[in-house]
Amino acid sequence: SGWGKSSLLAELNGYSKKSRYWKSRVYTLAVDTRGANTANYIGLAFKQLIDKAIRDNFLDIDLFSSDIEITSPHDVLSSSSVKNLLSVLRRNKKVLVLIFDQFEDKFRNEPLFEAFHQFCLDVDSLRESLVVGFSWKTEINIPITSLAYMKFNQLRDYSYSITIPEFSQNDA
């Protein structure tokens, strides 16, 4: 806590929008998950990413149906409209990045975490132009008896972890 995870995500978000090279290739959105309560949050965050990418002219609405349909909180990427969008991204060599910030307490919300877990597995299996990230405090403790324990460790196997060392006085 307080090591700058959210600040780093804000900087990444800003950099991808300012950099001449990355601006047309990568669109990043970091969502604060502290207010997330239901499994629907995952699909809504994905839809928000798409809507913002359209508003910011990263995505050309004429290339795909703007009516992105999220058919289920546990199957966010299955609709034909989402598949079409992913195909357009691949053809145009563009990447959408969705980062779930402040995710540490969501492991305890089993329906929400189950939807998130499935979304991550689906993103990994598609190998499309979509990246999912999440940040959490390292001091969280998931009891071994929790259903999320095994799934959290499975996500670690699929993920690329970045450990941020503690900032020094000069860094802060």
Secondary structure, 3 states (H helix, E strand, C coil): CCCCHHHHHHHHHHHHHHCHHHHCCEEEEEEEHHHCCCCHHHHHHHHHHHHHHHHCCCCCHHHCCCCCCCCCCCCCCCCHHHHHHHHHHHHCCCEEEEEEECCHHHHHCHHHHHHHHHHHHHHHHHCCCEEEEECCCCCCCCCCCCHHHHHHHHHHHHCCCCCCCCCCCCCC
